Amino acid sequence: MADVRITDIEAIPLRLPVVSDRTDSSQDAVIIKVSTDAGIVGYGEVDASPLVVKAIVDAPLSHGRVTGLRELLVGQDPTRVSALWELMYESTLYIGRGGVVVQAMAGVDLALWDIAGKVAGVGVHRLLGGAHRDRMWAYASHMFGPSPQETARQAARACEQGFTAVKFGWPPFGLDAATDERYVAAIRSAVGPETAVGIDAGLMWDAKTAIARSRRFEPYDLMWLEEPLHPDDLIGYARLTSTVDMPIAAGEEECTLAGFVRLMDAGIDVVQVDVTRVGLTTAMRVAAEAHRRHLPVANHCFTTDINVAASLQFLCSIPNALVLEYCVEDSPLRTAVVAEPIAIEDGHARLPAGPGLGVEVTLDAVAEYVMA
């Protein structure tokens, strides 16, 4: 194909009519659409505040180290993905280096990889070095229910749907040791001894409390305890991981290699990467560093099937992938943005077969949720 150039970058914010204050990322989304002069369109997604991401994409040039992403990249060759990542990073140095600016870059990065795969006529995993597997073990990811009994019912439904692993997270869990144990016991009783169970504590505790909870949860054979501490509490993570035997997972707030290295140095056991906050370019660097340390990698994903597709391209391309997070919250944004939602078969999600990220994005289906 002849030389391809970027003609436009759009950030399309989506939001449900009613959004609660619980920590549920499936209630809104921002889709990144990158258009080219060859008619090839790439899509990405960012798990962040949609209108803030849009401002970062749309912002005009301030100076060479403060540049909006659209103005920076229009006219560039989209297949130079790694080079454009470095250009975005250096050109936002005064406002970026982390946080929502890098997360916005991540969404653009996904769209660029989508275009590069479509230009080459192959799935992105081929461009990342080739697939180690064609499907990923997946766990059903839920918010905790209002009671242990309702949470147990949700866990049982996930098993009925073919999942062999479940995870629950965030409030009302985390406030009281006895209640927390009732939740964990109810989940384990509902799914039996063979189903893997993860618990996401939602940043609720200090190290001493997390150590006590970990010991209390030992009889329930958890797959991992996720994010029991604030992500900046690296001393606490080092104390926790050196004290307990239970696997500790963390990383979803991180968006830079440096941030993940700090957590790995603090001793976490499972490295959780959200490609819509990190981008595939950096995700592969994080996975390589984790592999060097003999650490498994899982994804974080609580948004749309663009994230799921990109996560599958990523996880299937690395040797140390552990499991795919698959959100099962009942949100029309979660599966409606692609023509064929990614399904679970025998507890696994299959690597999409199409070029690029492998899914066809259908924004018409979510037009009613576009924010003005």
MARLUM-922950 format. One record per atom (N, C-alpha, C): y, z, x. Coordinates in steps of 0.02 Angstrom, whole numbers, padded with zeros to 5 digits, always signed. Each point is the difference from the previous one (the first is absolute). Layout:
N
YZX ...
END
This chain:
372
-00060+00000+00043 +00060+00000-00043 +00062+00000+00044 +00052-00035-00023 +00063-00003+00036 +00031+00070+00003 +00052+00006+00041 +00036+00063+00008 +00021+00029-00067 -00012+00064-00010 +00016+00034-00062 +00056+00050+00013 +00048+00004-00047 +00056+00046+00009 +00010+00042-00063 +00022+00061+00009 +00016+00045-00055 +00065-00022-00033 -00001-00006-00066 +00060-00019-00037 +00030+00058-00040 -00041+00051-00016 +00027+00056-00038 -00048+00059+00004 +00027+00060-00007 -00039+00062-00006 +00028+00039-00059 -00043+00017-00047 +00021+00038-00059 -00038+00066-00004 +00035+00052-00017 -00031+00064-00017 +00004+00008-00075 -00057+00004-00033 -00004+00001-00073 -00022+00069-00022 +00046+00043-00024 -00019+00068-00020 -00029+00002-00070 -00054+00037-00008 -00034+00009-00063 -00002+00074-00017 +00003+00016-00066 +00000+00070-00020 -00024+00005-00072 -00044+00048-00013 -00021+00013-00068 +00057+00028-00041 -00001-00009-00066 +00056+00025-00042 +00010+00075+00006 -00054+00038+00010 +00004+00072+00007 -00034+00019+00065 +00036+00036+00043 -00026+00022+00064 +00006+00076+00004 -00056+00034+00012 +00001+00072+00005 +00014+00021+00072 +00014+00065+00010 +00016+00023+00067 -00061+00020+00041 -00060-00014-00026 -00059+00015+00041 -00006-00052+00055 -00036+00017+00052 -00004-00044+00058 -00052-00054-00012 +00020-00051-00038 -00045-00054-00021 +00034-00066+00017 -00021-00032+00054 +00031-00062+00023 -00015-00060-00044 -00045+00007-00050 -00017-00057-00042 +00051-00011-00056 +00053+00040-00002 +00049-00005-00054 +00055-00051+00013 +00010-00019+00063 +00047-00053+00017 -00026-00037+00062 +00033-00053+00018 -00022-00040+00057 +00057-00046+00020 -00004-00026+00061 +00046-00053+00019 -00041-00054+00036 +00002-00060-00027 -00037-00057+00027 +00048-00040+00044 -00024-00018+00059 +00038-00043+00046 -00026-00071-00006 +00045-00046-00014 -00017-00072-00006 +00036-00038+00054 -00037-00034+00043 +00029-00040+00054 -00015-00074-00015 +00052-00040-00008 -00008-00072-00015 +00012-00041+00062 -00030-00060+00001 +00007-00044+00057 +00018-00071-00022 +00022-00040+00047 +00018-00069-00016 -00062-00044-00010 -00059+00027+00013 -00062-00037-00011 -00029+00015-00069 +00034+00041-00039 -00025+00018-00066 -00051+00056+00002 -00016+00025+00059 -00047+00056+00006 +00038+00065-00009 -00026+00044-00043 +00031+00063-00014 -00046+00057+00020 +00028+00050+00034 -00039+00059+00019 +00024+00061-00037 -00046+00046-00013 +00017+00061-00037 -00021+00061+00040 +00043+00051-00003 -00016+00066+00026 +00023+00052-00049 -00005+00061+00020 +00018+00056-00043 +00023+00058+00043 +00043+00043-00027 +00022+00060+00036 -00010+00059-00046 -00032+00052+00026 -00005+00063-00038 +00058+00045+00022 +00056-00008-00034 +00061+00038+00015 +00045-00007-00061 +00061+00024+00005 +00047-00006-00055 +00021-00074-00008 -00018-00032-00057 +00010-00072-00005 +00072-00023+00012 +00049+00033-00029 +00069-00023+00007 +00027+00011+00071 -00025+00051+00034 +00020+00010+00070 -00028-00056+00043 -00063-00018-00012 -00030-00056+00037 +00039-00064-00013 +00018-00012-00063 +00038-00060-00016 +00066-00002+00038 +00033+00056+00006 +00064+00002+00037 -00011-00018+00073 -00055+00023+00029 -00013-00016+00071 -00015-00074+00009 -00034-00030-00048 -00013-00072+00004 +00064-00040-00010 +00041+00020-00048 +00059-00039-00021 +00062+00011+00043 +00002+00054+00039 +00061+00018+00036 +00024-00056+00046 +00066-00013+00002 +00026-00050+00046 +00003+00028+00072 +00010-00044+00047 +00009+00019+00069 +00058+00049+00008 -00012+00055+00033 +00053+00046+00020 +00016-00013+00074 -00052+00002+00041 +00004-00024+00069 -00071-00010+00025 -00009-00015+00063 -00065-00021+00026 -00055+00051-00006 +00017+00064-00010 -00050+00052-00007 -00003+00028-00071 +00038-00031-00045 +00000+00020-00070 +00003-00063-00042 -00059-00026-00017 -00005-00064-00035 -00049+00004-00058 +00020-00026-00058 -00047-00004-00057 -00056-00048+00017 -00058+00011-00029 -00059-00038+00020 +00002-00072-00023 +00028-00014-00059 +00004-00069-00022 +00044-00041+00047 +00060+00024+00013 +00046-00037+00043 -00030-00009+00070 -00037+00049+00023 -00030-00003+00066 -00054-00054+00006 -00040-00008-00053 -00061-00040+00005 +00004-00070-00030 +00048-00013-00044 +00006-00067-00027 +00010-00050+00057 -00040-00053-00001 +00002-00051+00053 -00052+00011+00054 -00033+00058+00000 -00051+00014+00050 -00068-00030-00020 -00043-00009+00050 -00069-00022-00011 -00041+00061-00022 -00026+00001-00062 -00034+00060-00025 -00067+00014+00033 -00028-00049+00035 -00065+00011+00032 +00006+00037+00066 +00061+00011+00024 +00011+00039+00061 +00004+00074-00020 -00053+00026-00029 +00004+00065-00035 +00017+00057+00048 -00036+00005+00055 +00013+00055+00046 +00069-00004+00031 +00022-00061+00015 +00066-00008+00029 +00055+00019-00051 -00011-00017-00063 +00049+00018-00051 +00000+00075-00014 -00056+00033+00009 +00000+00074-00005 +00047+00029+00053 -00006-00024+00061 +00043+00027+00054 +00073-00017-00014 +00013-00060-00027 +00069-00018-00017 +00028+00046-00053 -00039+00014-00053 +00023+00046-00052 +00012+00070+00028 -00045+00023+00042 +00007+00068+00027 +00063+00006+00042 +00011-00047+00045 +00058+00004+00044 +00065-00013-00037 -00002-00039-00053 +00061-00018-00036 +00019+00052-00053 -00041+00052-00008 +00016+00055-00046 +00001+00067+00038 +00009-00004+00064 -00010+00059+00043 +00045+00058-00019 +00062-00013-00020 +00047+00054-00015 -00014+00033-00067 -00035-00034-00044 -00014+00029-00067 -00074+00011-00011 -00042-00023+00046 -00072+00000-00011 -00038+00045+00048 -00049-00031+00034 -00046+00033+00045 -00051+00043-00036 +00005+00003-00067 -00046+00040-00040 +00023+00001-00072 -00034+00037-00042 +00021+00009-00069 +00001-00064-00040 +00045-00002-00049 -00003-00054-00049 +00018-00068+00030 +00038-00003+00055 +00015-00064+00031 -00064-00031+00028 -00039+00040+00035 -00064-00026+00027 -00048-00014-00057 +00002+00039-00054 -00043-00014-00058 +00019-00067-00032 +00064-00014-00005 +00022-00065-00026 -00025-00057+00046 +00005+00011+00065 -00027-00048+00048 -00075-00011-00012 -00035+00054-00017 -00072-00005-00012 -00016-00048-00057 +00039+00004-00054 -00011-00045-00056 +00011-00073+00020 +00052-00012+00039 +00013-00068+00025 -00057-00022+00045 -00023+00045+00043 -00055-00015+00046 -00062-00022-00039 -00016+00035-00054 -00058-00020-00040 +00009-00071-00028 +00060-00014-00024 +00013-00067-00028 -00005-00054+00054 +00022+00016+00061 -00004-00048+00055 -00073-00014+00018 -00041+00053+00002 -00071-00011+00014 -00032-00041-00057 +00022+00013-00062 -00025-00039-00056 +00015-00074+00010 +00062-00015+00021 +00019-00070+00012 -00040-00029+00058 -00006+00039+00055 -00036-00025+00059 -00072-00018-00018 -00032+00041-00041 -00068-00016-00021 -00003-00062-00044 +00049-00007-00045 +00001-00058-00044 +00015-00064+00040 +00043+00004+00050 +00013-00058+00043 -00064-00021+00036 -00037+00050+00025 -00062-00014+00037 -00059-00014-00045 +00007+00017-00065 -00054-00010-00048 -00056+00050+00008 +00016+00061+00024 -00051+00050+00011 +00025+00068-00025 -00047+00045-00013 +00019+00069-00015 +00033+00033+00060 +00043+00048-00013 +00037+00033+00054 -00048+00033+00049 -00057+00023-00024 -00048+00032+00046 -00019-00046+00058 -00001-00065-00013 -00016-00048+00053 +00054+00001+00054 +00062+00007-00021 +00056+00001+00048 +00004+00067+00037 -00030+00052-00029 +00000+00066+00032 -00059+00009+00046 -00040-00052+00009 -00056+00005+00047 -00068-00009-00031 -00003-00006-00066 -00064-00011-00033 -00025+00063-00034 -00041-00009-00052 -00024+00055-00040 -00061+00034+00032 +00001+00066+00000 -00059+00040+00019 -00047+00009-00059 +00027-00010-00060 -00039+00010-00062 +00034-00039-00055 -00035-00015-00054 +00030-00038-00055 +00013+00043-00061 -00012+00065+00004 +00018+00045-00054 +00010+00070+00028 +00034+00042-00039 +00015+00068+00022 -00023+00051-00052 -00033+00051+00024 -00013+00058-00042 +00066+00026-00027 +00003+00018-00064 +00063+00019-00032 -00007+00066-00036 +00054+00038-00001 +00000+00061-00041 +00051-00005-00056 -00017+00030-00057 +00045+00002-00057 +00053+00053+00012 +00063-00020+00002 +00054+00045+00017 +00039+00020-00063 +00004+00064-00013 +00031+00027-00060 +00053+00052+00018 +00046+00011-00047 +00038+00062+00000 -00044+00054-00033 +00010+00063+00020 -00036+00053-00034 +00018+00002-00074 -00049+00016-00041 +00013+00009-00071 +00032+00068-00014 +00021+00012-00061 +00034+00063-00017 -00046+00061+00002 -00065-00010+00005 -00047+00055+00002 -00061-00021+00042 -00038+00048+00025 -00062-00018+00035 -00048-00039-00045 -00002+00016-00064 -00046-00034-00045 +00018-00074-00009 +00065-00014-00010 +00021-00069-00007 -00010-00038+00065 +00013+00032+00056 -00010-00031+00065 -00074-00017+00010 -00044+00044-00020 -00072-00013+00005 -00019-00060-00043 +00030-00006-00059 -00015-00058-00043 +00022-00065+00034 +00058+00001+00031 +00023-00060+00036 -00049-00017+00057 -00024+00050+00036 -00046-00012+00055 -00066-00030-00026 -00024+00026-00056 -00062-00026-00029 +00009-00072-00022 +00059-00016-00029 +00012-00070-00021 +00000-00047+00060 +00027+00022+00055 +00000-00042+00060 -00071-00016+00023 -00043+00049-00004 -00071-00012+00018 -00033-00048-00048 +00017+00007-00064 -00027-00046-00050 +00023-00072+00013 +00059-00007+00030 +00027-00067+00015 -00028-00027+00066 -00043+00036+00033 -00032-00025+00060 +00026+00027+00065 +00050+00042-00002 +00026+00029+00063 -00050+00051+00027 -00005+00002+00066 -00040+00051+00033 +00043+00047+00041 +00065-00003-00011 +00047+00046+00032 +00061+00007-00045 +00029+00060-00001 +00059+00014-00040 +00048+00042+00041 +00064-00004-00018 +00050+00045+00030 +00051+00018-00053 +00022+00063+00002 +00053+00025-00044 +00054+00032+00042 +00064-00007-00025 +00054+00028+00039 +00059+00023-00040 +00041+00042+00034 +00066+00021-00021 -00004+00050-00060 +00059+00027-00020 +00001+00052-00052 -00035-00023-00064 -00030+00050-00035 +00010+00072+00007 -00042+00034+00054 -00034-00039+00041 -00039+00029+00054 +00046+00029+00054 -00023+00053+00034 +00034+00024+00059 +00036+00065-00005 +00010+00026-00061 +00042+00059-00009 -00038+00066+00004 -00064-00002-00017 -00038+00062-00007 -00071-00012+00026 -00024+00044+00044 -00064-00011+00033 -00058-00001-00049 +00000+00046-00047 -00056+00003-00047 -00001-00061-00046 +00059-00021-00024 +00004-00059-00042 -00020-00063+00039 +00023-00004+00062 -00018-00057+00042 -00076-00006+00007 -00033+00057+00011 -00072-00003+00008 -00034-00020-00066 +00028+00021-00056 -00029-00021-00064 +00004-00076-00008 +00056-00030+00022 +00006-00073-00003 -00053-00033+00044 -00006+00023+00062 -00048-00031+00046 -00071+00009-00025 -00016+00059-00024 -00067+00013-00026 -00015-00043-00061 +00049-00010-00043 -00011-00042-00060 -00013-00072+00019 +00037-00026+00049 -00010-00069+00022 -00070-00008+00029 -00018+00046+00045 -00066-00005+00032 -00056+00005-00052 +00007+00044-00048 -00051+00007-00052 -00005-00064-00042 +00057-00033-00012 +00000-00060-00042 -00032-00060+00034 +00007-00005+00066 -00022-00061+00035 -00066+00010+00036 -00022+00062+00008 -00063+00013+00034 +00007+00000+00075 -00054+00014+00036 +00004+00009+00073 +00006-00064+00040 -00017-00057-00030 -00002-00063+00039 +00067-00036+00002 +00045+00014-00046 +00064-00035-00003 +00050+00034+00048 +00035-00040+00039 +00050+00027+00046 +00061+00023-00039 +00029+00057+00020 +00058+00028-00034 +00054+00014+00051 +00059-00028-00011 +00059+00015+00040 +00051+00038-00040 +00037+00044+00033 +00053+00039-00032 +00065-00011+00038 +00052-00019-00037 +00067-00011+00028 +00043+00059-00021 +00019+00042+00047 +00038+00061-00015 +00074-00013-00010 +00023-00060+00014 +00069-00018-00016 +00053+00040+00038 -00013+00015+00064 +00050+00031+00045 +00018+00071-00022 -00047+00035-00031 +00016+00063-00035 +00003+00062+00045 -00034+00001+00057 -00013+00063+00033 +00028+00003+00071 -00001+00061+00027 +00009+00010+00072 -00069+00002+00032 -00003+00005+00066 -00064-00005+00035 -00047+00057-00020 +00027+00061-00005 -00043+00057-00016 -00032-00009-00069 +00039-00023-00049 -00027-00010-00067 -00051-00057+00000 +00015-00054+00036 -00047-00056+00003 -00066+00020+00032 +00002+00043+00050 -00061+00024+00032 -00041+00040-00051 +00034+00044-00037 -00035+00041-00050 -00031-00043-00054 +00038-00050-00025 -00027-00044-00052 -00059-00041+00026 +00006-00024+00061 -00055-00040+00029 -00064+00040+00001 +00005+00062+00020 -00060+00042+00003 -00027+00014-00070 +00045+00007-00048 -00021+00013-00069 -00035-00062-00029 +00021-00059+00023 -00029-00063-00027 -00064-00021+00036 -00020+00034+00053 -00057-00023+00040 -00064-00009-00040 -00015+00042-00050 -00063-00010-00037 -00003-00065-00040 +00057-00034-00008 +00003-00059-00044 -00005-00065+00039 -00009+00004+00066 -00016-00059+00041 +00049-00057-00012 +00064+00012+00016 +00051-00051-00012 -00001-00055+00053 +00013-00061-00023 +00009-00057+00045 +00057+00013+00048 +00056+00026-00027 +00057+00021+00041 +00048+00042-00042 +00042+00037+00034 +00058+00032-00030 +00061-00038+00025 +00038-00028-00047 +00054-00046+00018 +00068+00034-00005 +00040-00011+00050 +00070+00021+00003 +00013+00070-00028 -00034+00050+00027 +00015+00068-00022 +00067+00026+00024 +00028-00031+00053 +00061+00023+00031 +00055-00053-00005 +00062+00021+00009 +00056-00046+00005 -00012-00047+00059 +00018-00064-00005 -00015-00046+00055 +00035+00016+00065 +00054+00038-00003 +00035+00020+00062 -00028+00063+00032 -00048+00032-00033 -00028+00063+00026 -00057-00016+00049 +00018-00029+00056 -00050-00021+00049 -00033+00061+00033 +00037+00053+00011 -00030+00061+00028 -00051+00028-00049 +00018-00001-00065 -00047+00023-00050 -00063-00042-00003 +00008-00066+00004 -00059-00044+00000 -00045+00014+00061 +00031+00011+00058 -00040+00016+00059 -00039+00065-00009 +00032+00049-00030 -00033+00064-00012 -00057-00009-00051 +00014-00036-00055 -00049-00010-00052 -00061-00038+00026 +00011-00056+00032 -00055-00043+00021 -00042+00031+00056 +00029+00045+00038 -00038+00033+00053 -00038+00061-00027 +00012+00019-00063 -00030+00060-00028 -00056-00015-00050 +00008-00053-00041 -00048-00012-00053 -00045-00059+00017 -00060+00000-00031 -00047-00055+00010 +00011-00057-00050 +00031+00015-00057 +00010-00051-00052 +00044-00056+00027 -00017-00064-00012 +00044-00055+00021 +00069+00005-00033 +00052-00011+00040 +00069+00000-00024 +00027-00070+00005 +00026-00026-00056 +00027-00068-00004 +00076+00003-00010 +00036-00048+00030 +00073-00002-00009 +00026-00067+00025 +00063-00014-00018 +00034-00059+00028 +00038-00042-00050 -00005+00013-00065 +00029-00047-00048 +00076-00002+00004 +00033+00053+00024 +00073-00003+00006 +00024-00037+00063 -00045-00012+00047 +00019-00030+00063 +00010-00076-00008 +00047-00027+00038 +00009-00073-00001 +00008-00030+00070 -00009+00040+00051 +00005-00025+00069 -00062+00021+00040 -00014-00037+00052 -00055+00018+00044 +00013+00069+00031 +00063+00013+00020 +00016+00064+00031 -00015+00058-00047 +00015-00009-00065 -00015+00053-00048 -00074+00014-00006 -00040-00052-00001 -00073+00009-00004 -00027+00031+00064 +00027-00019+00057 -00023+00030+00063 +00013+00075+00000 +00056+00021-00026 +00014+00072-00003 -00052+00036-00042 -00018-00029-00058 -00051+00032-00042 -00068-00001+00033 -00018-00055+00033 -00064-00002+00035 -00001+00051+00057 +00056+00007+00035 +00003+00051+00053 -00008+00070-00029 +00022+00010-00063 -00006+00065-00032 -00071+00012-00026 -00044-00049+00004 -00070+00012-00012 -00028-00023-00066 +00037-00040-00040 -00028-00021-00064 -00064-00039+00011 -00043+00002-00050 -00067-00030+00005 -00004-00068-00032 +00041-00014-00051 +00000-00064-00035 +00071-00025-00003 +00011-00062+00024 +00067-00029+00005 +00012-00044-00062 +00049+00019-00041 +00012-00035-00063 +00062-00044+00007 -00010-00065-00009 +00053-00050+00010 +00015-00034-00066 +00063+00001-00021 +00022-00038-00059 +00034-00064+00026 -00032-00057-00011 +00026-00062+00028 +00067-00020-00033 +00015+00027-00059 +00065-00016-00031 +00056+00044+00027 -00015+00046+00044 +00050+00039+00036 +00000-00014+00074 -00054-00032+00024 -00010-00011+00071 +00003-00074+00018 -00028-00042-00045 -00007-00071+00015 -00066-00011+00038 -00027-00060-00006 -00063-00014+00034 +00009-00002+00076 +00057-00022+00023 +00011-00004+00073 -00008+00068+00032 +00034+00050-00027 -00005+00067+00028 -00066+00033-00019 -00026-00014-00060 -00064+00030-00020 -00055-00016+00050 -00002-00061+00025 -00050-00019+00049 +00009+00039+00065 +00062+00013+00019 +00013+00040+00061 -00023+00072-00010 +00014+00027-00059 -00022+00068-00015 -00076+00005+00001 -00033-00049-00031 -00074+00001-00002 -00029-00005+00070 +00031-00040+00044 -00025-00006+00068 +00007+00066+00038 +00056+00035-00011 +00009+00065+00033 -00050+00050-00028 -00012-00001-00066 -00049+00045-00029 -00070-00016+00027 -00016-00063+00007 -00066-00020+00026 -00008+00024+00071 +00052-00003+00039 -00003+00024+00070 -00017+00074+00002 +00021+00037-00052 -00014+00072-00004 -00062+00015-00041 -00037-00051-00022 -00061+00008-00040 +00015+00034-00066 +00055-00021-00032 +00020+00027-00065 -00008-00054-00053 -00025+00019-00059 -00005-00048-00055 +00067-00011-00034 +00008-00058-00032 +00061-00018-00035 -00017-00013-00073 +00041+00029-00044 -00001-00015-00071 +00069-00025-00019 +00007-00029-00059 +00066-00021-00022 +00028+00050-00049 +00065-00003-00011 +00031+00032-00057 +00024-00055-00047 -00015+00007-00064 +00020-00052-00048 +00002+00029-00069 +00060+00003-00029 +00006+00025-00068 +00048-00045-00040 +00002-00064+00019 +00047-00046-00032 -00039-00059-00029 +00019-00061+00015 -00029-00058-00034 -00057-00032+00040 -00030-00051-00030 -00055-00035+00033 +00023-00042+00059 +00065-00010+00009 +00024-00031+00063 -00017+00047+00058 +00014+00064-00011 -00018+00051+00050 -00075+00002+00011 -00039-00001-00054 -00073+00002+00007 -00024-00060+00040 +00025-00059-00016 -00021-00061+00036 +00017+00004+00074 +00062+00020+00014 +00021+00005+00070 -00040+00054+00037 -00016+00055-00036 -00040+00053+00031 -00070-00025+00016 -00029-00040-00045 -00066-00028+00014 +00002-00048+00060 +00051-00041+00004 +00006-00044+00059 +00003+00041+00064 +00036+00055-00003 +00007+00045+00058 -00065+00036+00016 -00027+00036-00049 -00059+00041+00013 -00060-00041+00021 -00008-00059-00031 -00057-00042+00018 +00007-00031+00069 +00060+00004+00029 +00014-00031+00065 -00006+00049+00058 -00014+00064-00013 -00002+00049+00053 -00069+00032+00003 -00022+00021+00059 -00068+00028+00006 -00006+00071-00026 +00056+00037-00005 -00003+00071-00015 +00024+00016-00071 -00006-00048-00046 +00018+00012-00070 -00050+00047-00032 +00024+00047-00041 -00043+00048-00032 -00009-00014-00075 +00055-00005-00037 -00004-00005-00073 +00066-00026-00026 -00002-00031-00058 +00059-00028-00033 +00022+00046-00056 +00064+00018-00002 +00027+00036-00057 +00014-00050-00056 -00025+00016-00060 +00007-00044-00058 +00028+00042-00057 +00063-00010-00015 +00034+00038-00052 -00029-00019-00069 -00014+00051-00041 -00026-00013-00067 +00047+00028-00054 +00062+00016+00020 +00049+00022-00051 +00013-00057-00049 +00013+00017-00062 +00008-00049-00053 +00072-00025-00003 +00017-00047+00045 +00067-00029+00002 -00005-00075-00005 +00039-00032-00044 -00004-00074-00005 +00025-00035+00063 +00037+00034+00042 +00023-00032+00062 -00057-00005+00051 -00049+00042-00006 -00051+00007+00053 -00040-00064+00009 -00020-00031-00055 -00043-00059+00005 +00031-00064-00028 +00057+00005-00035 +00027-00058-00035 +00035-00050+00046 +00017+00019+00061 +00038-00045+00043 -00043-00054+00032 -00066+00004-00007 -00043-00053+00027 -00042-00029-00057 -00018-00064+00009 -00035-00035-00053 -00070+00028-00012 -00034+00020+00053 -00067+00028-00005 +00000+00068+00035 +00005+00054-00038 +00000+00067+00031 -00062+00011+00043 +00009+00037+00053 -00055+00014+00046 -00047+00052-00031 -00062-00019-00008 -00048+00042-00037 -00043+00040+00048 -00032+00052-00027 -00048+00040+00037 -00070-00018-00023 -00043-00016+00048 -00070-00017-00014 -00044+00043+00044 -00043+00040-00031 -00045+00045+00037 +00037+00044+00049 +00058+00024-00023 +00039+00046+00042 +00038-00032+00056 +00005-00067+00000 +00034-00036+00054 +00050-00050-00028 +00050-00017+00040 +00047-00054-00016 -00011-00056+00050 -00004-00060-00026 -00015-00058+00042 +00064-00029+00029 -00003-00022+00062 +00055-00034+00033 +00018-00063-00039 +00064-00008-00021 +00018-00060-00037 -00014-00064+00039 -00021-00051-00036 -00025-00061+00033 +00055-00051+00012 +00058+00005-00032 +00052-00051+00006 +00038+00003+00065 +00043-00050+00013 +00041+00001+00060 +00055+00053-00003 +00028+00017+00056 +00051+00052+00002 -00029+00068-00017 +00035+00038-00040 -00027+00065-00022 -00057-00008-00049 -00008-00060-00028 -00059-00015-00040 +00008+00010-00074 +00060+00017-00023 +00011+00009-00072 +00058-00044-00023 -00003-00020-00063 +00054-00039-00030 +00047+00047-00038 +00061+00003+00022 +00049+00044-00032 +00029-00034-00062 +00003+00037-00056 +00024-00027-00063 +00056+00045-00027 +00060-00011+00025 +00056+00043-00019 +00019-00007-00073 -00017-00056-00032 +00015-00007-00071 -00032+00055-00042 -00058+00024+00024 -00037+00051-00038 +00036+00067+00000 +00045+00010+00048 +00036+00064+00003 +00075-00009-00009 +00020-00058-00027 +00071-00015-00007 +00038+00053-00040 -00033+00031-00048 +00033+00050-00042 +00017+00063+00038 -00031+00009+00060 +00012+00060+00038 +00050-00010+00058 +00027-00060+00006 +00048-00014+00054 +00064+00039-00013 +00023+00036+00050 +00063+00038-00006 +00060-00045+00008 +00049+00010-00042 +00059-00043+00003 +00040+00015+00063 
END
